[in-house]
Amino acid sequence: MNNENSQVKKCGSKGSAMFAYGIINLGSKVVSAVALAAIALNFCSLKKEATSFNECVEEMQASGKSPSSAVRFCNGGK
């Protein structure tokens, strides 16, 4: 009977290691989700900027400028 009690192994270190692994894994997934959300928001602002640029080019072409000079003007050129 005494031999059976002495052979019982504690797995507390494994449990805490698995808990730490779970927390680290969850944290990395949260960081990934936040990064993907930031990228998606950047695409929205890029789309607005592209729409504004296209409107500028169309307006300059309507005023009689060639397409290349309209693009140059909307890019900030002279």
N, C-alpha and C positions, 0 to 999 in steps of 0.2 A: 504494500500500500504506500509505503514511504517512497519507493522508487517511482511510482506513478506520479506523485506530486512533484518530485524533483525534475521530471522530464517535461513538465508543462512549460511551453515557451511563450514568452510574451511577444506580441507583434505590435507593440506601441510605436516603435520607430518606423515600421512600415506604414502604419496608419497615418502618422504625421507627415511622412514623405508623400504619400498619395494625396493628402489634404493640400499640401503645399503645391503639388503638381496641378491639382484641380484649380486652385486659386490663380496660379500663373497662367494656365491655359485660358481661363475665363478672362483674365486681364488682357491677354494678347488678343482675344477675339473682340473685346470692347474697343481696344486701340484700332484694330482693323476696321471696325464698323465706323468709328469716328473719322478715320482717314478716307474711307469711301464716301461718306457724307460730304466731307470737305471738297473732294474732287467733283462730286455732283454739283455742288453749289458753284464751283468755279466754271463748270460748263454752262450753267445758266447765265452767268455774267458775260461769258464769251459769246453766247448766242445773241445777247442784247447788243453787244459791241459790233458784232458782224452785221446785224440788222441796221444799226445806225450808219455803219460804213457804206452799206449797199444803198441806203437812201441818199446819202451824200453824193455818191457816184452818179446815181440816176438824176439827181437834181442838177449836177454840174453838166451832165450830158444834155439835159433838156435846155440848158442855157447856151448850148452851142459849142462846148468844148469837146475835143476828141476823147475817146475812152482812156487813152494813156495819160493825158494831161488831167483828166478828172480824177483818176486814181492817184496821181502824184499830188494833186491839191488836197484830196481827202486824207492822204498820209501825212500831211503837214508840210509838203513842199511848196515852193513858190509858184 
